[in-house]
Amino acid sequence: MRKRFVFTAMAILLVAGSAVQAQVLSYGAKLGMGFPGFIDERIASQRITLDLGLTGSVKFTDGIQLMMDLGYQRKGSSFRNKYLDANKKEVPDSSYRVKTNLDYVDIPLYLRFSLGHSSKFYLQLGGYYGYLVHANFTGKRLGEMVKRVPIKDGLQLHDYGVIAGGGIETPIRQGLGVILDIKYQYGLRDLNKNNLIIGNSNPIKNKGLALTMGFYVDVD
């Protein structure tokens, strides 16, 4: 159901984009930080990762743009856990690092709604598709400590979800500007192919916040 919703939403955006004659095409690049984690994880993730990519847009009006990005994102989670004794109580000074690295090529597709004329605040909403290119796990799995064990074969290669966010766009001169952008991703797909691949039989879904800065250039 959710999968159909995401792909239907993307199809609607594409149809809308082809139905309206574009006024301005733009392209640019961005670089920033990501704060990823897993949905419903018992312990909140404490990691910061790299977020970079290219971006392009079709501007229909001064207030509406269809955006598409192509980027690299490291997702996953990182936190400290503790050993438990036979009574399920924490053993003092027994913490260990649990870390999951998931490297994706991400393709977000979304609509941006701008407010203002010079420096423009904007809101954005859409979906994303991600392809897993590398994955490893450090922590305790099946009662044994492991470090940087490859886990790609036990995970779904394809991820998808919804994105929402906002930011500010500031022109430097005609046809050139900078953006400060914030996006929140909410994954809809269970990443597990093998439910014990990272020592957790519960569904694993991506989530994350990304803060990026970038530039754009209008194409006449």
Order of alpha helices (4+ residues) and beta strands (2+ residues): alpha-beta-beta-beta-beta-beta-beta-beta-beta-beta
